[in-house]
Amino acid sequence: MFSRIDLIFSYWIFFWFLLFILFRSVFKIISPAPILFMGLIGNVIILLLMIYNQTNIYMIGTLGLFILFSKIFPLYLIRDVAFQKVTYKQVSSTILVTIVFCVYFVFITGSIENSIELIDTTVKDLINGRSFDPILGLVSI
């Protein structure tokens, strides 16, 4: 099973990071650092669940590389703002992006029940070594 790239929150976070890197000197784009940290925590939890469930090492390594390039490397690149005091604008922007994603996700999947079912299936597939992600699926065995 492959999900659409627009239905994976990590890619929304990474897109925000790209906007920040490319246009922060032109526009007042708010740092995505708080949501990158939250995404990192969520991804590490999934990685630990994969290790606990003895998922094959190739899938664990693939997810590890995904975390490195989508969360750790971006945090390193914005370290000048990532480790400063979190501002109200960052928190409100993080909440806004999360709400917009959730509404979009429910709209695309058709209902809250379908959304919950898709999330449940996706996490179980990943933990059991079946890639759901379009990018991770390209490198899966």
N, C-alpha and C positions, 0 to 999 in steps of 0.2 A: 504494500500500500504506500502510495506517495501522496504527500500533502502538497498543496500549493504554497509557493514561497510567501505569498502575502498573508497566509494564515499561521505563520510562525512568528511569534513575538520577537525572537532573537534577531530576526532580519529587520524588523521595525527599529529596534534599538541600534543595530549597526547602521541603518540608513540615517538615523538621527546623528550618530557619531560622524558619518561622512559629511553631512550638511554642516556640522559644527566645524570640522577640520577645513573644509573647502571655503566656507563663507563667513567664518566668525569675524574676520577683519572687515568685511563689507557690511554685514548685518549684525544685529545684536542677538545672535543665536545663543540660547541658554545651554550651558554645559550638560551633556548627558551622563555625567559621572555617577550620580546617584542610581540611575536606572541600570547603568553598566554593572555597578556593584551588586544590585539586586539580581540581575540576570546571571552574573557570575555565581552567586550563591545558589540560585535555582539549578543552574547547569551542574555545579559540583554535587548537589544532592542527587541528581539523576545519575551522575557518574558513579557515586558511591553505591547507589542502588544497583547499578549494573555490575559493579565489582562484587557486591554481596550476593547477587543472583548468579554469579559465575558466568556472565555473558562472555562470549568469545573475546579474546584479547584484541583482535583486529577491530571490532566495533568500539571497544573501550578506548583504544588508541585513536581511532577516527574521531570520536567525540572529544577526546582530550585535545587533539589538534584544532578541532572546531572551537573549543573554549579558548585555546591559546590565541587564535586569530580573530575571534569575534568579541572577546571580552578582555583578556589580559593585555594583548598588544594595543588595543585602543586605549585602555586605561594608562598604559605606559606613555603613549603618545600625547595624552592630555594631562600628564602628571602635574603640570604647572597649575592646573585648576582642579584636578581630581582630588587632591588631598587638602584642599582648603575647606573652610567652614561651609556647610551646605546652606544655601539660601532659600528663602521662601519661594522665589521664582523657580528654582530648580525642583523643589518639592511639588509645587502646583503644576509645573510642566510635566513632571513625571506622572502625576495623577491624571492629568488631562490626556496624555498620550495613551495611558493604560485604559482609560474609559473609552476613548475613541476606538482603540483596538478591539475592546470587548464588544462594543456595539457593532462594529464592522464584522467581527467574527460571528456573532449571533445572526446578523442580517444575512451573511453569506451562507451559513449552515442551515438557516431556516427557522430555528427555534433554540431556546435555551437548552432543552433536552437534547437536541442533536449536537449542540456545542459541547455539552458535558460528555456525551457518548464519544464524540470524536477525540476530545482531550484524553479521556480514559483509555481508549484504544491506542492512541498515539504513544502515550507514556508507557503502556504495557508492551507495545511492540518494540520500542526503543530499549527498554530494560531487558527484554528477551532477545535482543540482538537482531531484530528486524528493523531496518532503517525506514523511517517514514519521511525523512527530510530529503528534498530534491537534490541538495548539494551533497549531503552525506551519502545518499543513494548512488551517486556517481562513482564513489570510491569503495562501495561495499562489495564484498565477495558474494 
